[in-house]
Amino acid sequence: MKSQEIYTSVTNRIIEELEAGTPPWVKPWQGGNADKHVFPHNAVTGRPYSGINVLLLWVRASERNYIRSGWLTFKQAHALGAYVRKGEKAVRIVYVKEIKVTDDEDAEKVIPVIRSYAVFNLCQLEKLPDAYTTPDEPLPDHECMQDIEGFIAATDIDVAHGSDSAAYNP
């Protein structure tokens, strides 16, 4: 996929979400089981995705109610002995790598090169090894946060609950 096609694809995806009335960066922890997710990461390397990829993967996870935050390329899934279920669609993510080049006058420049990859959520795969089939640990619920609540109460800070937005207002 060419650089311009990648930019266009990402931009179109964001525009679709905006036109649907659901800006993908607003409260990404809501939407089905997406609130149980941690940052999207490569399930083999453990490396978290960054930049626009987080947004793209959160949107797909929210749309499909994936309960896993791990993602793999087709090649990585195949290397594990897994396969993509029929009919499943990949998410295109991007990777920018800087390379050093020398021009005609022997001056060194750094040029960004953008590449696009297709990844699948672990929920889209079959025959995964057992190490990849356990659902992600959910974030702690309110009852598990007694110590934190006690700490906040001890600070004598006025805390209000029940708003329709997450905010800190000094």
DSSP file with accessible surface (Angstrom, degrees, kcal/mol):
  #  RESIDUE AA STRUCTURE BP1 BP2  ACC     N-H-->O    O-->H-N    N-H-->O    O-->H-N    TCO  KAPPA ALPHA  PHI   PSI    X-CA   Y-CA   Z-CA
    1    1 A M              0   0  115      0, 0.0   115,-0.2     0, 0.0     2,-0.1   0.000 360.0 360.0 360.0 132.5    0.0    0.0    0.0
    2    2 A K     >  -     0   0  155      1,-0.1     4,-2.2   113,-0.1     3,-0.3  -0.376 360.0-109.8 -76.0 156.5    1.4    3.4   -1.0
    3    3 A S  H  > S+     0   0   55      1,-0.2     4,-2.4     2,-0.2     5,-0.2   0.894 118.4  49.8 -52.8 -47.7    1.9    6.2    1.6
    4    4 A Q  H  > S+     0   0  130      1,-0.2     4,-2.6     2,-0.2    -1,-0.2   0.893 109.3  52.3 -63.3 -37.3   -0.9    8.3    0.3
    5    5 A E  H  > S+     0   0  101     -3,-0.3     4,-2.6     2,-0.2    -1,-0.2   0.885 108.9  51.0 -64.7 -37.2   -3.3    5.3    0.3
    6    6 A I  H  X S+     0   0    3     -4,-2.2     4,-2.5     2,-0.2     5,-0.2   0.952 111.4  46.6 -64.5 -48.6   -2.4    4.7    3.9
    7    7 A Y  H  X S+     0   0  121     -4,-2.4     4,-2.7     1,-0.2     5,-0.2   0.932 114.1  48.5 -58.3 -45.1   -3.1    8.3    4.9
    8    8 A T  H  X S+     0   0   59     -4,-2.6     4,-2.9    -5,-0.2     5,-0.2   0.920 110.6  51.0 -62.8 -42.7   -6.3    8.3    3.0
    9    9 A S  H  X S+     0   0   47     -4,-2.6     4,-1.9     2,-0.2    -2,-0.2   0.932 113.1  44.3 -61.7 -46.6   -7.4    5.0    4.6
   10   10 A V  H  X S+     0   0   20     -4,-2.5     4,-2.1     2,-0.2    -2,-0.2   0.941 115.0  48.8 -64.7 -45.3   -6.8    6.3    8.1
   11   11 A T  H  X S+     0   0   74     -4,-2.7     4,-2.6    -5,-0.2    -2,-0.2   0.930 110.4  50.8 -61.5 -44.9   -8.4    9.6    7.4
   12   12 A N  H  X S+     0   0   79     -4,-2.9     4,-2.5     1,-0.2    -1,-0.2   0.884 108.1  53.3 -60.9 -37.9  -11.5    7.9    5.9
   13   13 A R  H  X S+     0   0   49     -4,-1.9     4,-1.8    -5,-0.2    -1,-0.2   0.928 110.4  46.1 -64.2 -43.6  -11.9    5.7    8.9
   14   14 A I  H  X S+     0   0   36     -4,-2.1     4,-2.3     2,-0.2    -2,-0.2   0.927 111.7  51.9 -65.6 -41.6  -11.8    8.7   11.3
   15   15 A I  H  X S+     0   0   69     -4,-2.6     4,-3.0     1,-0.2     5,-0.2   0.914 106.4  54.6 -62.1 -41.0  -14.3   10.5    9.1
   16   16 A E  H  X S+     0   0  102     -4,-2.5     4,-1.7     1,-0.2    -1,-0.2   0.922 109.5  47.2 -56.7 -45.4  -16.7    7.5    9.1
   17   17 A E  H  <>S+     0   0   24     -4,-1.8     5,-2.7     2,-0.2     4,-0.2   0.904 112.6  49.0 -64.8 -41.2  -16.7    7.5   12.9
   18   18 A L  H ><5S+     0   0   79     -4,-2.3     3,-1.5     1,-0.2    -2,-0.2   0.926 110.6  50.0 -64.5 -43.7  -17.3   11.2   13.0
   19   19 A E  H 3<5S+     0   0  159     -4,-3.0    -1,-0.2     1,-0.3    -2,-0.2   0.820 106.8  55.6 -65.7 -28.9  -20.2   11.0   10.6
   20   20 A A  T 3<5S-     0   0   74     -4,-1.7    -1,-0.3    -5,-0.2    -2,-0.2   0.503 119.7-113.5 -79.1  -5.0  -21.7    8.2   12.6
   21   21 A G  T < 5S+     0   0   58     -3,-1.5    -3,-0.2    -4,-0.2    -2,-0.1   0.666  87.4 108.2  83.8  14.9  -21.6   10.6   15.6
   22   22 A T      < -     0   0   72     -5,-2.7    -2,-0.1    -6,-0.2    -3,-0.1  -0.691  56.4-157.1-127.1  79.8  -19.0    8.5   17.5
   23   23 A P    >   -     0   0   45      0, 0.0     3,-1.7     0, 0.0    -8,-0.1  -0.376  18.0-137.9 -55.6 124.9  -15.6   10.3   17.6
   24   24 A P  T 3  S+     0   0   14      0, 0.0   -10,-0.0     0, 0.0    34,-0.0   0.656  97.2  56.6 -67.9 -12.4  -13.2    7.4   18.1
   25   25 A W  T 3  S+     0   0  139      2,-0.1     2,-0.6     3,-0.0    30,-0.0   0.471  83.4  99.3 -96.5  -1.0  -11.1    9.3   20.6
   26   26 A V  S <  S-     0   0   76     -3,-1.7     4,-0.2     1,-0.2     0, 0.0  -0.767 106.4 -25.5 -90.5 122.6  -14.0   10.1   23.0
   27   27 A K    >   -     0   0   61     -2,-0.6     3,-2.0     1,-0.1    -1,-0.2   0.906  69.6-175.8  44.0  62.8  -14.2    7.8   26.0
   28   28 A P  T 3  S+     0   0   29      0, 0.0    -1,-0.1     0, 0.0    -2,-0.1   0.656  73.4  72.2 -65.7  -9.3  -12.4    4.8   24.3
   29   29 A W  T 3  S+     0   0  117      6,-0.1     2,-0.2     7,-0.1    -2,-0.1   0.502  87.0  79.3 -84.4  -1.2  -13.1    2.7   27.4
   30   30 A Q    <   +     0   0  102     -3,-2.0     3,-0.1    -4,-0.2    32,-0.0  -0.691  55.2  78.8-101.9 161.1  -16.8    2.5   26.6
   31   31 A G  S >  S-     0   0   35      1,-0.3     3,-2.2    -2,-0.2     4,-0.1   0.649  97.8 -45.8 110.5  94.0  -18.5    0.2   24.2
   32   32 A G  G >  S-     0   0   47      1,-0.3     3,-0.6     2,-0.1    -1,-0.3  -0.304 121.6 -19.1  59.8-132.0  -19.3   -3.4   24.9
   33   33 A N  G >  S+     0   0   72     28,-0.2     3,-2.0     1,-0.2    -1,-0.3   0.389 110.7 100.4 -89.1   4.6  -16.3   -5.2   26.3
   34   34 A A  G X  S+     0   0    4     -3,-2.2     3,-1.7     1,-0.3    -1,-0.2   0.791  70.3  68.7 -62.8 -24.8  -13.8   -2.5   25.1
   35   35 A D  G <  S+     0   0   64     -3,-0.6    -1,-0.3     1,-0.3   104,-0.2   0.669  93.8  58.5 -69.9  -9.7  -13.8   -1.1   28.6
   36   36 A K  G <  S+     0   0   90     -3,-2.0    -1,-0.3   102,-0.1    -2,-0.2   0.511  89.0 103.9 -90.5  -6.7  -12.0   -4.2   29.8
   37   37 A H    <   -     0   0   16     -3,-1.7     2,-0.2    -4,-0.2    31,-0.1  -0.474  54.6-156.9 -81.7 148.1   -9.1   -3.7   27.3
   38   38 A V        -     0   0   67      1,-0.2     3,-0.1    -2,-0.2    -2,-0.0  -0.453  57.5 -48.3 -99.4-174.3   -5.7   -2.4   28.1
   39   39 A F  S    S-     0   0  123     -2,-0.2    -1,-0.2     1,-0.1    30,-0.1  -0.260  70.1-101.4 -58.3 140.0   -3.6   -0.8   25.3
   40   40 A P        +     0   0    3      0, 0.0     9,-2.5     0, 0.0     2,-0.3  -0.346  51.9 174.5 -60.5 141.4   -3.5   -2.8   22.1
   41   41 A H  E     -Ab  48  70A  45     28,-2.2    30,-2.1     7,-0.3     2,-0.5  -0.965  41.2 -92.6-146.5 160.9   -0.3   -4.7   21.7
   42   42 A N  E  >  - b   0  71A  15      5,-2.7     4,-2.6    -2,-0.3    30,-0.2  -0.668  34.7-146.5 -75.0 122.6    1.4   -7.3   19.5
   43   43 A A  T  4 S+     0   0   16     28,-2.3    -1,-0.2    -2,-0.5    29,-0.1   0.742  93.0  43.7 -68.0 -23.7    0.5  -10.6   21.1
   44   44 A V  T  4 S+     0   0   64     27,-0.4    -1,-0.2     3,-0.1    28,-0.1   0.926 126.0  27.7 -85.4 -49.7    3.8  -12.2   20.1
   45   45 A T  T  4 S-     0   0   93      2,-0.1    -2,-0.2     1,-0.0    -1,-0.1   0.705  92.4-135.9 -86.4 -21.4    6.3   -9.5   20.9
   46   46 A G     <  +     0   0   46     -4,-2.6    -3,-0.1     1,-0.3    -1,-0.0   0.392  53.7 146.5  79.7  -4.1    4.3   -7.8   23.7
   47   47 A R        -     0   0  151     -5,-0.1    -5,-2.7    -6,-0.1    -1,-0.3  -0.483  48.3-126.9 -70.3 126.7    5.1   -4.5   22.2
   48   48 A P  B     -A   41   0A  82      0, 0.0    -7,-0.3     0, 0.0     2,-0.1  -0.461  20.7-119.8 -72.7 144.7    2.3   -1.9   22.6
   49   49 A Y        -     0   0   33     -9,-2.5     2,-0.3    -2,-0.1     0, 0.0  -0.452  34.8-163.8 -76.6 158.3    1.1   -0.2   19.6
   50   50 A S    >   +     0   0   78     -2,-0.1     3,-1.3   -11,-0.0     4,-0.3  -0.824  39.5  10.6-137.1 174.5    1.3    3.6   19.5
   51   51 A G  T >> S-     0   0   63     -2,-0.3     3,-1.2     1,-0.3     4,-0.9  -0.179 124.8  -7.6  59.4-140.9    0.1    6.7   17.8
   52   52 A I  H 3> S+     0   0   56      1,-0.3     4,-2.7     2,-0.2    -1,-0.3   0.769 126.6  71.5 -62.5 -23.9   -2.8    6.4   15.4
   53   53 A N  H <> S+     0   0   15     -3,-1.3     4,-2.6     1,-0.2     5,-0.3   0.876  93.0  55.1 -63.0 -35.9   -2.6    2.6   15.7
   54   54 A V  H <> S+     0   0   14     -3,-1.2     4,-2.7    -4,-0.3     5,-0.2   0.958 110.5  46.0 -60.7 -46.7   -4.0    2.7   19.2
   55   55 A L  H  X S+     0   0   28     -4,-0.9     4,-2.5     1,-0.2    -2,-0.2   0.945 113.3  48.5 -60.7 -48.2   -7.0    4.7   17.9
   56   56 A L  H  X S+     0   0   12     -4,-2.7     4,-1.9     1,-0.2    -1,-0.2   0.910 115.5  43.9 -61.1 -42.1   -7.6    2.4   14.9
   57   57 A L  H  X S+     0   0    0     -4,-2.6     4,-2.6    -5,-0.2    -1,-0.2   0.874 111.8  52.4 -75.0 -36.4   -7.4   -0.8   17.1
   58   58 A W  H  X S+     0   0   59     -4,-2.7     4,-2.6    -5,-0.3     5,-0.2   0.917 108.9  51.6 -62.4 -41.8   -9.5    0.6   19.9
   59   59 A V  H  X S+     0   0   10     -4,-2.5     4,-2.7    -5,-0.2    -2,-0.2   0.953 113.0  43.8 -60.5 -48.9  -12.2    1.5   17.3
   60   60 A R  H  X S+     0   0   33     -4,-1.9     4,-2.3     1,-0.2     6,-0.2   0.930 113.7  50.7 -63.7 -42.8  -12.3   -2.0   15.8
   61   61 A A  H  X>S+     0   0    1     -4,-2.6     5,-1.6     1,-0.2     4,-0.9   0.913 112.6  47.2 -61.7 -39.5  -12.2   -3.6   19.3
   62   62 A S  H  <5S+     0   0   41     -4,-2.6     3,-0.5    -5,-0.2    -2,-0.2   0.926 111.9  49.9 -67.4 -43.9  -15.1   -1.4   20.4
   63   63 A E  H  <5S+     0   0   73     -4,-2.7    -2,-0.2     1,-0.2    -1,-0.2   0.887 121.4  33.7 -59.3 -42.8  -17.1   -2.2   17.2
   64   64 A R  H  <5S-     0   0  122     -4,-2.3    -1,-0.2    -5,-0.2    -2,-0.2   0.406 103.2-125.6 -98.6  -0.1  -16.7   -5.9   17.5
   65   65 A N  T  <5 -     0   0   78     -4,-0.9    -3,-0.2    -3,-0.5     2,-0.2   0.879  39.3-175.6  56.2  40.7  -16.7   -6.2   21.3
   66   66 A Y      < -     0   0   15     -5,-1.6    -1,-0.2    -6,-0.2   -29,-0.1  -0.471  21.2-157.8 -66.8 139.1  -13.4   -8.0   21.3
   67   67 A I  S    S+     0   0   71     -2,-0.2    69,-0.9   -31,-0.0     2,-0.4   0.278  70.3  76.2-100.1   9.3  -12.3   -9.1   24.8
   68   68 A R        -     0   0   23     67,-0.1    55,-0.1     2,-0.1   -31,-0.1  -0.928  57.2-162.8-121.5 146.5   -8.7   -9.3   23.9
   69   69 A S        +     0   0    1     -2,-0.4   -28,-2.2   -33,-0.1     2,-0.3   0.380  62.2 103.4-106.3   2.7   -6.1   -6.5   23.4
   70   70 A G  E     -b   41   0A   0    -30,-0.2    52,-2.1    62,-0.1     2,-0.3  -0.658  48.4-172.3 -90.1 143.3   -3.6   -8.7   21.5
   71   71 A W  E     -bC  42 121A   2    -30,-2.1   -28,-2.3    -2,-0.3   -27,-0.4  -0.955   2.7-172.2-133.4 149.6   -3.2   -8.4   17.8
   72   72 A L  E     - C   0 120A   1     48,-2.5    48,-3.2    -2,-0.3     2,-0.1  -0.982  24.1-119.5-138.7 151.8   -1.2  -10.5   15.2
   73   73 A T  E  >  - C   0 119A  32     -2,-0.3     4,-2.5    46,-0.2     5,-0.2  -0.432  39.2-106.8 -77.6 165.6   -0.3  -10.3   11.6
   74   74 A F  H  > S+     0   0  126     44,-0.5     4,-2.7     1,-0.2     5,-0.2   0.924 122.6  52.1 -57.9 -43.0   -1.4  -13.2    9.4
   75   75 A K  H  > S+     0   0  171      1,-0.2     4,-2.3     2,-0.2    -1,-0.2   0.894 108.8  49.1 -63.8 -41.1    2.2  -14.4    9.2
   76   76 A Q  H  > S+     0   0   42      2,-0.2     4,-1.2     1,-0.2    -1,-0.2   0.915 111.7  49.3 -65.5 -41.4    2.6  -14.3   13.0
   77   77 A A  H ><>S+     0   0    1     -4,-2.5     5,-2.5     1,-0.2     3,-0.6   0.938 111.1  49.8 -61.9 -45.9   -0.7  -16.3   13.4
   78   78 A H  H ><5S+     0   0  134     -4,-2.7     3,-1.7     1,-0.2    -1,-0.2   0.900 105.9  56.3 -60.2 -41.5    0.4  -18.8   10.9
   79   79 A A  H 3<5S+     0   0   85     -4,-2.3    -1,-0.2     1,-0.3    -2,-0.2   0.794 106.6  51.2 -63.2 -25.9    3.8  -19.3   12.7
   80   80 A L  T <<5S-     0   0   45     -4,-1.2    -1,-0.3    -3,-0.6    -2,-0.2   0.479 121.9-108.2 -86.3  -4.8    1.8  -20.1   15.9
   81   81 A G  T < 5S+     0   0   53     -3,-1.7    -3,-0.2    -4,-0.4     2,-0.2   0.573  80.9 125.5  87.3  10.4   -0.2  -22.7   14.0
   82   82 A A      < -     0   0    3     -5,-2.5     2,-0.3    -6,-0.2    -1,-0.3  -0.513  42.9-157.1 -96.8 166.3   -3.3  -20.5   14.1
   83   83 A Y  E     -E  126   0B 117     43,-2.0    43,-3.0    -2,-0.2     2,-0.4  -0.981  23.9-104.6-142.7 157.5   -5.5  -19.4   11.3
   84   84 A V  E     -E  125   0B  28     -2,-0.3    41,-0.2    41,-0.2     3,-0.1  -0.642  42.7-111.7 -81.6 130.4   -8.0  -16.5   10.7
   85   85 A R    >   -     0   0   82     39,-2.5     3,-2.0    -2,-0.4    -1,-0.1  -0.337  44.2 -89.7 -60.2 144.4  -11.6  -17.5   10.8
   86   86 A K  T 3  S+     0   0  211      1,-0.3    -1,-0.1    -3,-0.0     3,-0.1  -0.273 111.9  19.3 -56.8 133.9  -13.4  -17.3    7.5
   87   87 A G  T 3  S+     0   0   63      1,-0.3    -1,-0.3    -3,-0.1     2,-0.1   0.284  88.4 135.3  90.0 -10.1  -14.9  -13.9    6.8
   88   88 A E    <   -     0   0   53     -3,-2.0     2,-0.4    36,-0.1    -1,-0.3  -0.465  44.0-144.2 -73.5 145.5  -12.8  -12.0    9.4
   89   89 A K        -     0   0  136     -2,-0.1     2,-0.1    -3,-0.1    -1,-0.0  -0.890   8.3-130.9-113.9 141.5  -11.4   -8.7    8.3
   90   90 A A        -     0   0   32     -2,-0.4     2,-0.5    30,-0.1    30,-0.2  -0.365  14.9-125.6 -81.1 163.8   -8.0   -7.2    9.2
   91   91 A V  E     -D  119   0A  10     28,-2.5    28,-2.4    -2,-0.1     2,-0.5  -0.942  22.2-131.6-107.3 132.9   -7.3   -3.8   10.5
   92   92 A R  E     +D  118   0A  96     -2,-0.5     2,-0.3    26,-0.2    26,-0.2  -0.747  31.4 177.3 -85.9 125.1   -4.7   -1.8    8.6
   93   93 A I  E     -D  117   0A   8     24,-3.2    24,-2.7    -2,-0.5     2,-0.3  -0.794  18.7-128.0-120.6 168.6   -2.1   -0.2   10.9
   94   94 A V  E     -D  116   0A  18     -2,-0.3     2,-0.4    22,-0.2    22,-0.2  -0.861  12.5-165.2-122.9 154.1    0.9    1.9   10.1
   95   95 A Y  E     -D  115   0A  93     20,-2.6    20,-2.7    -2,-0.3     2,-0.5  -0.995   8.3-158.2-136.5 127.2    4.6    1.8   11.0
   96   96 A V  E     -D  114   0A  80     -2,-0.4     2,-0.4    18,-0.2    18,-0.2  -0.936  12.0-178.0-109.8 126.3    7.0    4.7   10.4
   97   97 A K  E     -D  113   0A  99     16,-2.8    16,-3.1    -2,-0.5     2,-0.5  -0.966  19.5-138.4-122.7 137.0   10.7    3.9   10.2
   98   98 A E  E     -D  112   0A 139     -2,-0.4     2,-0.4    14,-0.2    12,-0.0  -0.853  21.7-171.4 -96.2 130.6   13.4    6.5    9.7
   99   99 A I  E     -D  111   0A  67     12,-2.5    12,-3.0    -2,-0.5     2,-0.5  -0.922  20.0-127.8-120.3 148.4   16.2    5.6    7.3
  100  100 A K  E     +D  110   0A 147     -2,-0.4     2,-0.3    10,-0.2    10,-0.2  -0.812  30.3 179.6 -94.7 131.7   19.4    7.5    6.6
  101  101 A V  E     -D  109   0A  46      8,-2.9     8,-3.0    -2,-0.5     2,-0.5  -0.932  21.7-136.8-129.2 154.7   20.2    8.3    3.0
  102  102 A T  E     -D  108   0A  82     -2,-0.3     6,-0.2     6,-0.2     2,-0.0  -0.945  19.6-147.8-112.2 129.2   23.1   10.0    1.4
  103  103 A D    >   -     0   0   55      4,-2.5     3,-1.8    -2,-0.5    -1,-0.0  -0.169  40.5 -81.2 -85.1-173.7   22.5   12.5   -1.3
  104  104 A D  T 3  S+     0   0  168      1,-0.3    -1,-0.1     2,-0.1    -2,-0.0   0.740 130.4  52.1 -61.0 -25.3   24.7   13.4   -4.4
  105  105 A E  T 3  S-     0   0  164      2,-0.1    -1,-0.3     0, 0.0     3,-0.1   0.088 119.5-107.0 -99.9  21.4   26.9   15.7   -2.2
  106  106 A D  S <  S+     0   0  138     -3,-1.8     2,-0.4     1,-0.2    -2,-0.1   0.705  71.6 146.0  60.9  23.2   27.5   13.0    0.5
  107  107 A A        -     0   0   43      1,-0.0    -4,-2.5     0, 0.0     2,-0.4  -0.755  45.8-131.4 -88.8 134.6   25.1   14.8    2.9
  108  108 A E  E     + D   0 102A 130     -2,-0.4     2,-0.3    -6,-0.2    -6,-0.2  -0.720  27.7 179.7 -89.8 134.4   23.2   12.5    5.2
  109  109 A K  E     - D   0 101A 114     -8,-3.0    -8,-2.9    -2,-0.4     2,-0.5  -0.945  24.5-132.7-128.8 153.1   19.5   12.9    5.6
  110  110 A V  E     - D   0 100A  78     -2,-0.3   -10,-0.2   -10,-0.2   -12,-0.0  -0.932  25.0-171.4-106.5 125.9   16.9   11.1    7.6
  111  111 A I  E     - D   0  99A  69    -12,-3.0   -12,-2.5    -2,-0.5     2,-0.3  -0.967  19.5-130.7-120.1 129.2   13.8   10.2    5.6
  112  112 A P  E     - D   0  98A  86      0, 0.0     2,-0.5     0, 0.0   -14,-0.2  -0.606  20.1-163.4 -77.8 136.1   10.6    8.7    7.2
  113  113 A V  E     - D   0  97A  41    -16,-3.1   -16,-2.8    -2,-0.3     2,-0.4  -0.987   5.7-153.0-119.4 125.9    9.2    5.6    5.4
  114  114 A I  E     - D   0  96A  20     -2,-0.5     2,-0.3   -18,-0.2   -18,-0.2  -0.835  13.4-177.8-104.1 136.5    5.7    4.6    6.1
  115  115 A R  E     - D   0  95A 120    -20,-2.7   -20,-2.6    -2,-0.4     2,-0.4  -0.950  15.7-140.9-128.1 154.0    4.5    1.0    5.8
  116  116 A S  E     - D   0  94A  19     -2,-0.3     2,-0.3  -115,-0.2   -22,-0.2  -0.914  16.7-173.4-117.3 139.9    1.1   -0.5    6.3
  117  117 A Y  E     - D   0  93A  97    -24,-2.7   -24,-3.2    -2,-0.4     2,-0.5  -0.964  20.4-132.9-130.4 149.6    0.3   -3.9    8.0
  118  118 A A  E     - D   0  92A  29     -2,-0.3   -44,-0.5   -26,-0.2     2,-0.3  -0.880  29.6-176.5-100.8 128.5   -2.8   -5.9    8.4
  119  119 A V  E     -CD  73  91A   1    -28,-2.4   -28,-2.5    -2,-0.5     2,-0.4  -0.926  13.8-151.0-126.9 154.9   -3.4   -7.2   11.9
  120  120 A F  E     -C   72   0A  22    -48,-3.2   -48,-2.5    -2,-0.3     2,-0.1  -0.953  21.7-118.4-122.4 142.7   -6.1   -9.5   13.4
  121  121 A N  E >   -C   71   0A   0     -2,-0.4     3,-2.3   -50,-0.2   -50,-0.2  -0.459  29.7-114.9 -73.3 151.1   -7.3   -9.5   17.0
  122  122 A L  G >  S+     0   0    6    -52,-2.1     3,-1.5     1,-0.3    -1,-0.1   0.803 115.8  66.2 -57.3 -27.5   -6.8  -12.7   18.9
  123  123 A C  G 3  S+     0   0   31    -53,-0.3    -1,-0.3     1,-0.3   -52,-0.1   0.656  95.6  57.5 -69.1 -13.7  -10.6  -13.1   19.0
  124  124 A Q  G <  S+     0   0    0     -3,-2.3   -39,-2.5     2,-0.0     2,-0.3   0.421  95.1  86.5 -93.8   0.0  -10.6  -13.5   15.2
  125  125 A L  E <   -E   84   0B  10     -3,-1.5     2,-0.3   -41,-0.2   -41,-0.2  -0.730  57.8-155.2-110.3 152.9   -8.2  -16.5   15.2
  126  126 A E  E    S+E   83   0B  71    -43,-3.0   -43,-2.0    -2,-0.3    -2,-0.0  -0.855  72.9  25.1-117.4 157.0   -8.7  -20.3   15.6
  127  127 A K  S    S+     0   0  150     -2,-0.3    -1,-0.2   -45,-0.2     3,-0.1   0.786  76.2 166.3  61.7  33.6   -6.3  -23.0   16.8
  128  128 A L        -     0   0   22     -3,-0.2    -1,-0.2    -6,-0.1   -47,-0.1  -0.501  44.5-100.4 -73.2 146.1   -4.2  -20.5   18.9
  129  129 A P    >   -     0   0   49      0, 0.0     3,-2.4     0, 0.0     4,-0.3  -0.300  38.7-104.9 -60.3 153.2   -1.8  -22.1   21.4
  130  130 A D  G >> S+     0   0  137      1,-0.3     3,-1.7     2,-0.2     4,-0.6   0.819 117.5  67.0 -52.3 -35.3   -3.2  -22.1   25.0
  131  131 A A  G 34 S+     0   0   90      1,-0.3    -1,-0.3     2,-0.2     3,-0.1   0.730 105.8  43.5 -61.4 -18.8   -0.9  -19.2   26.0
  132  132 A Y  G <4 S+     0   0   48     -3,-2.4    -1,-0.3     1,-0.1    -2,-0.2   0.370 100.8  69.1-106.7   2.5   -2.9  -16.9   23.7
  133  133 A T  T <4  +     0   0   67     -3,-1.7    -2,-0.2    -4,-0.3    -1,-0.1   0.566  68.0 101.7-102.0  -9.0   -6.4  -18.1   24.5
  134  134 A T  S  < S-     0   0   90     -4,-0.6     3,-0.1    -3,-0.1     0, 0.0  -0.627  78.4-116.1 -76.8 126.7   -6.8  -16.8   28.1
  135  135 A P        -     0   0   68      0, 0.0   -67,-0.1     0, 0.0    -1,-0.1  -0.241  38.3 -92.4 -59.7 151.0   -8.9  -13.5   28.1
  136  136 A D        -     0   0   36    -69,-0.9   -99,-0.0     1,-0.1  -100,-0.0  -0.254  46.9 -96.7 -59.8 149.9   -7.2  -10.4   29.2
  137  137 A E        -     0   0  155     -3,-0.1    -1,-0.1     1,-0.1     2,-0.0  -0.522  44.1-120.0 -66.1 131.6   -7.5   -9.5   32.9
  138  138 A P        -     0   0   73      0, 0.0  -102,-0.1     0, 0.0     3,-0.1  -0.368  30.9 -98.1 -70.1 154.9  -10.3   -7.0   33.3
  139  139 A L        -     0   0   85   -104,-0.2  -102,-0.0     1,-0.1  -101,-0.0  -0.389  56.6 -83.8 -64.5 151.7   -9.5   -3.7   34.9
  140  140 A P        -     0   0   86      0, 0.0    -1,-0.1     0, 0.0     2,-0.1  -0.302  46.4-131.4 -61.2 139.2  -10.3   -3.6   38.6
  141  141 A D    >   -     0   0   78     -3,-0.1     3,-1.2     1,-0.1     4,-0.3  -0.321  32.4 -91.3 -83.9 176.8  -13.9   -2.8   39.3
  142  142 A H  G >  S+     0   0  117      1,-0.3     3,-1.5     2,-0.2    -1,-0.1   0.849 123.9  58.7 -59.9 -35.0  -15.0   -0.2   41.8
  143  143 A E  G >  S+     0   0  144      1,-0.3     3,-0.7     2,-0.1    -1,-0.3   0.796 100.3  57.2 -66.7 -26.2  -15.2   -2.7   44.7
  144  144 A C  G <  S+     0   0   92     -3,-1.2     3,-0.3     1,-0.2    -1,-0.3   0.462  94.3  70.4 -81.4   0.9  -11.5   -3.6   44.2
  145  145 A M  G <>  +     0   0   55     -3,-1.5     4,-2.7    -4,-0.3    -1,-0.2   0.074  54.9 121.2-110.3  26.0  -10.5    0.0   44.7
  146  146 A Q  H <> S+     0   0  119     -3,-0.7     4,-2.6     1,-0.2     5,-0.2   0.892  75.9  51.8 -57.4 -42.6  -11.2    0.4   48.5
  147  147 A D  H  > S+     0   0  148     -3,-0.3     4,-2.2     2,-0.2    -1,-0.2   0.911 111.4  47.3 -62.9 -39.8   -7.6    1.3   49.3
  148  148 A I  H  > S+     0   0   85      2,-0.2     4,-2.7     1,-0.2    -2,-0.2   0.927 111.1  50.8 -67.5 -43.3   -7.6    4.0   46.6
  149  149 A E  H  X S+     0   0   54     -4,-2.7     4,-2.6     1,-0.2    -2,-0.2   0.911 110.3  50.7 -59.7 -40.6  -10.9    5.4   47.8
  150  150 A G  H  X S+     0   0   43     -4,-2.6     4,-2.0    -5,-0.2    -1,-0.2   0.908 109.9  49.8 -63.6 -41.1   -9.6    5.5   51.3
  151  151 A F  H  X S+     0   0  144     -4,-2.2     4,-1.0     2,-0.2    -2,-0.2   0.942 111.2  48.3 -62.5 -46.1   -6.5    7.4   50.2
  152  152 A I  H ><>S+     0   0   56     -4,-2.7     5,-0.9     1,-0.2     3,-0.9   0.926 110.5  51.8 -62.0 -42.5   -8.6    9.9   48.2
  153  153 A A  H ><5S+     0   0   74     -4,-2.6     3,-1.3     1,-0.2    -1,-0.2   0.893 105.8  55.7 -61.0 -37.7  -10.9   10.4   51.3
  154  154 A A  H 3<5S+     0   0   86     -4,-2.0    -1,-0.2     1,-0.2    -2,-0.2   0.735  97.7  63.1 -69.4 -19.3   -7.8   11.1   53.5
  155  155 A T  T <<5S-     0   0   56     -4,-1.0    -1,-0.2    -3,-0.9    -2,-0.2   0.635 101.1-133.9 -79.7 -12.6   -6.7   13.9   51.1
  156  156 A D  T < 5 +     0   0  152     -3,-1.3     2,-0.4    -4,-0.5    -3,-0.1   0.803  51.7 151.5  64.0  29.1   -9.8   15.9   51.9
  157  157 A I      < -     0   0  108     -5,-0.9     2,-0.7     1,-0.0    -1,-0.2  -0.759  52.2-117.1 -90.1 138.6  -10.3   16.6   48.2
  158  158 A D        -     0   0  156     -2,-0.4     2,-0.5    -3,-0.1    -5,-0.0  -0.657  37.7-174.5 -76.7 115.7  -13.9   17.1   47.1
  159  159 A V        -     0   0   68     -2,-0.7     2,-0.4    -6,-0.0    -3,-0.0  -0.957   7.1-163.9-116.9 129.2  -14.7   14.3   44.6
  160  160 A A        -     0   0   94     -2,-0.5     2,-0.3     2,-0.0     3,-0.2  -0.930   4.3-166.9-114.5 135.5  -17.9   14.2   42.6
  161  161 A H        +     0   0  142     -2,-0.4    -2,-0.0     1,-0.1     0, 0.0  -0.842  56.9  58.0-113.7 156.9  -19.2   11.1   40.8
  162  162 A G        +     0   0   82     -2,-0.3    -1,-0.1     1,-0.3     2,-0.0   0.412  62.9 134.8 109.7  -0.3  -22.0   10.7   38.3
  163  163 A S        -     0   0   85     -3,-0.2    -1,-0.3     2,-0.2     4,-0.0  -0.275  62.2-122.5 -72.7 167.0  -21.0   13.1   35.5
  164  164 A D  S    S+     0   0  131      2,-0.0     2,-0.3    -2,-0.0    -1,-0.1   0.228  92.2  52.6 -94.1  15.0  -21.2   12.0   31.8
  165  165 A S  S    S-     0   0   66      2,-0.1     2,-0.6  -138,-0.0    -2,-0.2  -0.991  81.2-118.8-146.7 153.9  -17.5   12.7   31.3
  166  166 A A        +     0   0   75     -2,-0.3     2,-0.3     2,-0.0  -139,-0.1  -0.831  53.1 147.1 -90.9 124.7  -14.1   11.8   32.9
  167  167 A A        -     0   0   91     -2,-0.6     2,-0.5     2,-0.0    -4,-0.1  -0.998  44.5-143.8-157.1 154.7  -12.5   15.0   34.1
  168  168 A Y        -     0   0  193     -2,-0.3    -2,-0.0     0, 0.0     0, 0.0  -0.995  20.8-178.6-119.6 124.3  -10.3   16.6   36.7
  169  169 A N              0   0  153     -2,-0.5    -2,-0.0     1,-0.1     0, 0.0  -0.892 360.0 360.0-126.7 100.3  -11.2   20.2   37.6
  170  170 A P              0   0  132      0, 0.0    -1,-0.1     0, 0.0     0, 0.0   0.776 360.0 360.0 -65.1 360.0   -8.9   21.8   40.2
